[in-house]
Amino acid sequence: MTISRGGADRVRRRPTRSGVILEPSMIIDAALRLIEAPGGNALTVRRLGVELGADPSAIYRYFRDMDALLIAVADRLISETLADFEPGADWRESLREMGRGVHDSMLRHPRLAQLRAIRFTAGPNELRADDIGIGLLLRAGFAPADAVRHFRDFIDAVLALAAMDAIELGPGQEEADKRALAEVYASFSDEDYPNLAKARDHLTQITSSPFPGVLDKLIDALDRAAPKRKKRSRDH
């Protein structure tokens, strides 16, 4: 995360028109309020200046550009996921709790879900999350290279699924989709779709979020692959 052009300590701290001394955290807070404003994302440099009571150009003394600011906002939201999270004795349940926390946070901030799913923040909160997640897999017995690879796969899958669940559909779109699918499932030809016919009573599951089931499958796969588990199996 790039906070300033020359380092936060070297930014000239000038008061805004209202006499407030700007801080990076204040700018991030204001940006998040505008992004999540009722009616749609209202974040622009001009509106951010109005929100802060400052000249819009002052933002660039703290952030290289708007992209750097958005990355900083994304890193702030990772801290929300970690706020009440403490890894427990069971690495599997800790990893599961971490995944659920990421998913819940993405749903609370849907307008930033895509950004969070595809960008690295390289900020302190992302580093802390990586440190915790990789640490859990090291505790499971994975070698460092494998712990990094497995955590990357795990967290990318969680982020992708969470971003899908966080997509904001237009008014009535979700219900319209469910009604359309229900009508199709009730009327398709058993002869044309014999396998769907066998599962007809369960097809409504297609419209529910796959996140809980996929999260369980990811944890189960890691548990099976964990070297400590293999060693226990040999010992018995």
C-alpha positions as CSV (number, residue, x, y, z in Angstrom):
1,M,0.0,0.0,0.0
2,T,1.5,3.3,-1.0
3,I,0.3,6.0,1.4
4,S,2.3,8.9,0.1
5,R,4.8,9.9,-2.5
6,G,7.7,10.4,-0.1
7,G,6.6,8.5,3.0
8,A,3.9,9.4,5.5
9,D,6.4,11.1,7.9
10,R,7.5,13.6,5.2
11,V,4.0,14.7,4.2
12,R,3.5,18.4,5.1
13,R,0.6,18.5,7.5
14,R,-1.5,21.4,6.6
15,P,-4.9,22.2,8.2
16,T,-8.0,21.9,6.0
17,R,-10.3,24.9,5.4
18,S,-12.1,23.8,8.6
19,G,-8.9,23.7,10.5
20,V,-8.6,19.9,10.6
21,I,-5.2,18.3,10.1
22,L,-5.6,15.5,7.6
23,E,-4.4,12.0,8.3
24,P,-4.4,9.0,5.9
25,S,-6.9,7.2,8.2
26,M,-9.4,10.2,7.9
27,I,-9.1,10.1,4.1
28,I,-9.7,6.3,4.1
29,D,-12.8,6.7,6.3
30,A,-14.2,9.4,4.1
31,A,-13.6,7.4,1.0
32,L,-15.4,4.4,2.4
33,R,-18.4,6.6,3.4
34,L,-18.6,7.9,-0.2
35,I,-18.2,4.4,-1.8
36,E,-21.0,3.1,0.4
37,A,-23.3,6.1,0.1
38,P,-27.0,5.4,-0.6
39,G,-27.8,5.5,-4.2
40,G,-24.4,4.3,-5.5
41,N,-20.7,4.8,-5.2
42,A,-20.1,8.6,-4.9
43,L,-16.4,8.6,-4.6
44,T,-14.6,11.3,-6.6
45,V,-11.7,13.5,-5.7
46,R,-13.9,16.5,-5.7
47,R,-16.5,14.9,-3.4
48,L,-13.8,13.6,-1.2
49,G,-12.5,17.2,-0.8
50,V,-16.0,18.4,0.2
51,E,-16.4,15.5,2.7
52,L,-13.1,16.4,4.3
53,G,-13.5,20.2,4.0
54,A,-10.2,20.3,2.1
55,D,-8.9,21.2,-1.3
56,P,-9.2,18.0,-3.4
57,S,-5.5,18.3,-4.4
58,A,-4.6,17.7,-0.7
59,I,-5.5,14.0,-1.2
60,Y,-2.5,13.6,-3.4
61,R,-0.1,14.6,-0.6
62,Y,-1.1,11.3,1.1
63,F,-2.0,9.0,-1.7
64,R,-0.3,8.7,-5.1
65,D,-3.6,8.5,-6.9
66,M,-7.2,7.2,-6.5
67,D,-6.1,3.7,-7.1
68,A,-3.7,3.8,-4.2
69,L,-6.5,5.2,-2.0
70,L,-8.8,2.3,-3.1
71,I,-6.1,-0.2,-2.2
72,A,-5.7,1.4,1.2
73,V,-9.5,1.2,1.7
74,A,-9.4,-2.5,0.8
75,D,-6.6,-3.1,3.3
76,R,-8.6,-1.3,6.0
77,L,-11.5,-3.8,5.4
78,I,-9.1,-6.7,5.9
79,S,-8.6,-5.4,9.5
80,E,-12.3,-5.7,10.0
81,T,-12.0,-9.4,9.2
82,L,-9.2,-9.8,11.7
83,A,-10.6,-7.6,14.4
84,D,-12.1,-10.3,16.6
85,F,-10.2,-13.3,15.1
86,E,-7.8,-15.3,17.2
87,P,-6.5,-18.6,15.9
88,G,-7.5,-21.5,18.2
89,A,-5.9,-24.8,18.9
90,D,-7.5,-26.5,15.9
91,W,-6.0,-25.2,12.7
92,R,-8.9,-26.5,10.6
93,E,-11.5,-24.6,12.6
94,S,-9.4,-21.5,12.7
95,L,-9.0,-21.6,8.9
96,R,-12.7,-22.1,8.6
97,E,-13.4,-19.2,10.9
98,M,-11.1,-17.0,8.9
99,G,-12.8,-17.9,5.6
100,R,-16.2,-17.1,7.0
101,G,-14.9,-13.8,8.3
102,V,-13.6,-12.8,4.8
103,H,-17.0,-13.9,3.3
104,D,-19.0,-11.9,5.9
105,S,-16.9,-8.8,5.4
106,M,-17.2,-9.0,1.6
107,L,-21.0,-9.1,1.9
108,R,-21.0,-6.1,4.2
109,H,-19.1,-4.1,1.6
110,P,-20.3,-5.4,-1.8
111,R,-19.1,-2.4,-3.8
112,L,-15.5,-3.2,-2.9
113,A,-15.8,-7.0,-3.3
114,Q,-14.4,-7.2,-6.8
115,L,-11.4,-5.0,-5.9
116,R,-10.7,-7.1,-2.9
117,A,-10.9,-10.3,-4.8
118,I,-8.4,-9.4,-7.6
119,R,-5.9,-6.9,-6.0
120,F,-3.1,-7.3,-3.6
121,T,-3.0,-4.4,-1.0
122,A,0.6,-5.2,0.2
123,G,-0.6,-3.4,3.3
124,P,-0.1,-4.3,7.0
125,N,-3.5,-5.9,7.3
126,E,-3.1,-8.2,4.3
127,L,0.4,-9.1,5.6
128,R,-1.1,-10.0,9.0
129,A,-3.8,-12.1,7.4
130,D,-1.2,-13.9,5.3
131,D,1.0,-14.4,8.3
132,I,-1.9,-16.0,10.3
133,G,-3.1,-18.2,7.4
134,I,0.3,-19.5,6.4
135,G,1.0,-20.0,10.1
136,L,-2.0,-22.2,10.5
137,L,-0.8,-24.4,7.6
138,L,2.7,-24.5,9.0
139,R,1.1,-25.7,12.2
140,A,-0.7,-28.4,10.2
141,G,2.8,-29.7,9.2
142,F,3.1,-28.4,5.7
143,A,6.5,-27.3,4.5
144,P,6.8,-23.5,4.0
145,A,6.5,-23.7,0.2
146,D,3.4,-25.9,0.4
147,A,1.9,-23.8,3.2
148,V,2.2,-20.7,0.9
149,R,0.8,-22.5,-2.1
150,H,-2.2,-24.0,-0.2
151,F,-3.0,-20.7,1.5
152,R,-3.0,-18.9,-1.8
153,D,-5.4,-21.4,-3.3
154,F,-7.6,-21.3,-0.2
155,I,-7.8,-17.5,0.1
156,D,-8.3,-17.0,-3.6
157,A,-11.2,-19.5,-3.7
158,V,-12.8,-17.8,-0.6
159,L,-12.4,-14.3,-2.2
160,A,-13.8,-15.4,-5.5
161,L,-16.8,-17.1,-4.0
162,A,-17.4,-14.1,-1.7
163,A,-17.2,-11.7,-4.6
164,M,-19.8,-13.7,-6.4
165,D,-22.1,-13.7,-3.4
166,A,-21.6,-9.9,-3.0
167,I,-22.7,-9.0,-6.5
168,E,-25.5,-6.5,-6.2
169,L,-28.4,-7.4,-8.5
170,G,-30.9,-4.9,-9.6
171,P,-34.4,-4.7,-8.0
172,G,-36.2,-7.9,-8.4
173,Q,-33.5,-9.6,-10.4
174,E,-32.7,-12.3,-7.9
175,E,-36.3,-13.3,-7.4
176,A,-36.9,-13.2,-11.1
177,D,-34.0,-15.6,-11.7
178,K,-35.3,-18.0,-9.0
179,R,-38.8,-18.0,-10.5
180,A,-37.5,-18.6,-14.0
181,L,-35.3,-21.5,-12.8
182,A,-38.2,-23.0,-10.8
183,E,-40.4,-23.0,-13.9
184,V,-37.7,-24.6,-16.0
185,Y,-36.9,-27.3,-13.5
186,A,-40.6,-28.1,-13.2
187,S,-41.2,-28.4,-16.9
188,F,-38.1,-29.8,-18.6
189,S,-38.4,-33.2,-20.4
190,D,-37.2,-36.2,-18.5
191,E,-36.3,-37.8,-21.8
192,D,-34.1,-34.9,-22.9
193,Y,-32.4,-34.4,-19.5
194,P,-32.5,-37.8,-17.7
195,N,-29.8,-36.9,-15.1
196,L,-31.5,-33.7,-14.2
197,A,-34.8,-35.6,-13.8
198,K,-33.2,-38.0,-11.3
199,A,-32.2,-34.9,-9.2
200,R,-35.2,-32.8,-9.9
201,D,-36.2,-32.5,-6.2
202,H,-32.8,-31.1,-5.3
203,L,-32.2,-28.6,-8.1
204,T,-33.3,-25.6,-6.1
205,Q,-29.9,-25.9,-4.3
206,I,-28.4,-24.5,-7.5
207,T,-29.7,-21.0,-6.6
208,S,-28.2,-21.0,-3.1
209,S,-24.7,-19.9,-2.3
210,P,-22.0,-22.6,-2.8
211,F,-19.7,-20.9,-0.2
212,P,-20.5,-23.1,2.9
213,G,-20.1,-26.3,1.0
214,V,-17.0,-25.3,-0.9
215,L,-15.4,-24.0,2.3
216,D,-16.0,-27.4,3.9
217,K,-14.5,-29.2,0.9
218,L,-11.4,-26.9,0.9
219,I,-10.8,-27.6,4.6
220,D,-11.3,-31.3,4.2
221,A,-8.9,-31.4,1.2
222,L,-6.2,-29.6,3.3
223,D,-6.8,-32.0,6.2
224,R,-6.3,-35.0,4.0
225,A,-3.1,-33.5,2.5
226,A,-1.6,-32.4,5.8
227,P,1.7,-34.3,6.5
228,K,0.7,-34.8,10.2
229,R,-2.4,-36.6,9.2
230,K,-0.4,-38.9,6.9
231,K,2.0,-39.6,9.7
232,R,-0.8,-40.4,12.1
233,S,-2.2,-42.8,9.6
234,R,1.1,-44.7,9.3
235,D,1.5,-44.8,13.0
236,H,-1.8,-46.6,13.3
